[in-house]
Amino acid sequence: MEKANHSEVTEFIILGFFELPDLQIFLFIVFLIIYLMSLTGNLLIIITVCSDSHLHSPMFFFLINLSFLEICYVTVTMPKLLAVLIAQNKTIFFMQCMTQMYLFLSFTNTEFYLLTAMAYDRYVAICKPLHYTIIMNKKVCFILAIVSWTISFLNPLPHVILISQSSFCRSNDINHFFCDMTALLTLLCSGTSVIETINYIEGPVLVFPLFILTNISYVYIISAVLKIQSAKGRQKTFSTCSSHLTVVLLFYGTSFCVYLRPQSTDSMDLNKLLTVLYITAIPLLNPLIYSLRNKELKGALWKANRRAKNYFSSRINKMLHTVFDGDISTISKQGGR
């Protein structure tokens, strides 16, 4: 598709992991398991928090938002990747590609904002415990969540509009497993300077302030924890935010590795591998981290597990009882005759 502008590009070819032709089935199985585990883990957290009244607090309200975000996040990329691996369906229409890129960027931005809101929630809970219920009331929580989602979905619009109106003159082959913005920029023959300038401005203006606010929150949190005299008290207080801190380190660490590296066509394969870790690890590990490190959530999950076992056990016993009672009554009737 040489010398074609955007009006002539009707579809793209997602190359996926074409460098590994003998591992396509293996990769499909691995990514399918990761996808199903990510959906199950995050959905389980949402159901557990919603069904347990003891977990109806600001911290778990944001956790529901984060789990829902992870479900959307992994669903934007994984189904198409699975189709590329198993069915060799590598084509994606132009508008579908732009939509996938827009949603991926939006969900990535949303995670930055939600993690910052959760850090502020932990700061208020530990540093201002007496005013926690007043500061983090329902109205404040809803405003923080709505602002996080709204800004995140407005922010990628300039990127998507500029890329969709640019000229693709090199190829329509995307050397990635989804419509990644960095991969699409390598296909443009004009207009990349404006988009790259927006990217350079966006980081210091939007992302780094969130990173700094999160760090400031944890400076105050760690300072408050160190002032607690008893070791048991310090451990108990810090355990309330250890899971969130782990998620923050994981998310910022992987995202900085992906997006702060110099981009070039020679580094696309390495960028692809880092993005795999970025996209698959975070939605999979987040529910595991929160369920293993948060005692309240762990207890609620155990209760839900016991309730489910008791429910299914009673249902099975009832079915068996009905079957055997029916057989006995039938035999007794036949014996009476």
C-alpha positions, 0 to 999 in steps of 0.5 A: 500500500505504497503512497496511500493517504488515510482516505485510501487506507481502509484496513490495517494488518496486525502482525502480532508475533509473526517472529514466532510462527511455531509458537502461535498455538502456545501463545494463544493458550497462554494469553487465553488463560491470562485473559480468563483469569484477569476477567474472573479475578476482577469480576470476583472482586466487584461481586464480593465488594458489592455483596458485602456491606462491610466493604462499602467504604471509599477504599473499596469504591475505588477498588471497584472502579479499578477492577472494572477498568482492568476488565475493560483494559484487557478486553480492548486488546486481548480478543483481537490478539487471540483472533490473530494467533488462532484464526490468523485474522490479522486485518482490522478496519481503519475505524476499528483501529482508531477506536481500539487506540482511543479506548486503550489510551483512555483506559491507561490514563484512567488508571493513572487518575484512579491510582492517584485518587486511591493514594489520596484516600489512603493518605486521609485514612492514615494521616487524618483518621478522625476526619476521614468520613467527613473528607471522603464522603460519598459525594467526594468519592463520586466526584473523584471517580467521575473526574478521573474517567472524564478527563481520561476519555477527553485527553486522547482525542487530539492524538486520535484525531491527528493520527486519523487525519494523517497520511499513511504512505509507508505501509499498513502493516502494524508491527504490534499485537494491537493498534498501538499509537507508537506503532502507528506513528512509524507508518505516518509520512507526515504530521508526526512532529505535532503528535510527538510534541503533544506527547512530550507536553502531555507527560509533564503536564498530566502524568507527572503531576499525578505521579508526584501527588501519589509520591507526596501522599506516600511520603506523608503516609510513611512519615505517619506510620513511622511515628507509631511506637509499636511495631504491631501498630505500624505493621497494621496501619501500613498493611491498609495501603501496602496492596495499593502501593504495590499496584502503584509501583507495578503500574508506574514501573511498567508504563515508564519502561514502555512509554519513556523509552526512545521510540524507533523502528529498531526498538519496536520488537522490544517495545512489543515485549514490554507492552505484553508485560504491561497489558497482561501482568497488571490486570492479572496481578491487581486482583491477586495483590488486593485479595492476598494483601488486604485482610478485609477483602481476603476475609470477604472472599473466604466468606463468599467461598463458604456461602457458595459451597454451602449453597451448592452443597444444599442444592445437590443434597436436595436434588439427591434427596428428591431423586432417592425419595422418588425412587423409594416411593415408586418401589413401595407403590409397586410392592403394595400392588 
